[in-house]
Amino acid sequence: MGTSPHSEVVCVYRIYRVLALVVGVAWASCAQAEPFLAVQTGYQCNQCHVNPTGGGLRNTFGDVFSQTELPANPSNLEVWTGSVLERFSIGGDARGSGRMFDLDDRDDNQSFDVDRVSVYLNVTLTEHVSLYVDEQVAPGGSLNRQAWVMLTAGEWYLKAGKLILPFGLRLEDDSAFVREITGINFATADNGIEAGFVGSAWSAQLSVSNGTGGTSDVDDGKQVSARIERVQGRWRAGASGNSNHTDLGDRDMYGVFGGLRTGPVSWLAEYDRLDDDGFNAGHQQQDVALLQASIRLRKGHYLHLTAEANRIDDRDAEDRFRYGAVYDYFPWPFTEIRAGYRQRDSDDNDAALNATESFVQVHVFF
């Protein structure tokens, strides 16, 4: 369904206001988003991670980088590389926080939380075969996030098992609109196969999966995801698409993403278009967008700013926006301390859509 001319003008104005806020203050993200480091350094994801598409267990280079180049005060101790035996590597991430939510017309919510504790294991069986496991152990007990076997031949690879689908930026923040609304994030790994290529400048992935977010398949429909990216020194750009057809409904998505380094500022951007048909909302189209600026103030100190937008092509639905500012400090190896503020903004009267969040988080990783 269409929107009125007035709503179009209001939407354009508010998007302009969001972009102006980021450019004016930053010129210079949700800070959990590690792709800003890839933009800052000009690396492909597999430069630092075992997974060719990024996230999770760090390889030897990633371990060295995170303990020598990232912290403000590197240690004099020997660098931890994650190797416990010749063919076994382990790693982990643990995040705990104190948060306060301010909801319109409701009591504030203050809490201390274990955000996530994950353990990673990689077994190198031969130079061509490896086994990878990503297990979340808290909160709420054990939850398998990824488990796959990978075959490699030069710059090509094939993965089979439970995997995070290739689409857009591999942000650590699952609540970002481009990850939450598209439904492709660390919490929605799916069972399937993925073929990929990672070269010096180009990378590409194609996956076929059940389309059920890791649960049992209930029909003969399958989800197809594709992603391609060009990395060239100071900039990178890519495109991705996804199609999932089930008995309950169909979803088609496509988008573009990119990054740019301008001096001490690393920029990230993503735009996605979603077309749903047959789910509870009937036929619905919507757009999601992210603009992110990460400013390297000095070694170990970053300021991250984000602006996000979600627009639904329905005259009864309100546009949604989210802004964020986070100070990110890596005092020593294995340690990250973050303090930030996020605000959701919508014309809807739902308090959850207009909440503000303040938090301090401690992240330990190895």
Number of C-alpha atoms within 10 A of each C-alpha: 10 9 13 8 9 8 13 12 11 12 17 11 12 16 19 11 13 20 17 14 16 21 15 10 10 17 15 20 29 27 26 16 20 18 23 25 14 20 27 23 13 19 19 25 22 19 17 23 19 20 19 19 23 22 20 23 28 28 22 19 13 18 22 18 16 23 23 17 13 22 21 17 15 18 12 7 6 8 16 15 18 20 15 9 9 8 12 15 21 21 21 19 17 19 18 16 18 16 18 16 19 18 17 15 9 10 9 13 11 14 10 13 13 15 15 16 20 22 20 21 19 25 17 16 11 10 9 12 16 19 18 25 21 23 18 21 15 16 13 9 8 12 14 16 19 23 22 19 19 20 16 17 11 9 11 16 18 19 24 19 20 24 28 26 32 25 29 28 25 21 22 18 18 19 12 23 21 28 24 16 17 22 15 21 25 20 17 22 24 24 26 22 21 23 18 21 19 20 14 11 13 15 21 20 23 21 23 21 25 23 26 19 20 21 12 11 15 11 13 9 16 16 21 22 22 22 24 22 21 18 21 16 14 16 18 22 17 21 21 22 21 23 18 20 19 19 11 10 14 17 20 19 20 20 21 21 22 21 25 21 21 14 11 15 23 26 26 25 20 21 20 25 18 20 16 19 16 14 14 10 8 10 16 17 18 18 21 24 22 24 23 28 29 31 24 18 12 9 14 19 18 20 23 27 28 27 27 25 24 21 17 19 17 15 12 10 13 19 23 21 24 22 23 22 23 23 20 23 20 22 17 17 25 18 18 20 17 19 19 20 18 19 18 18 18 18 12 14 11 12 16 16 19 19 18 21 18 18 18 17 19 17 19 15 19 20
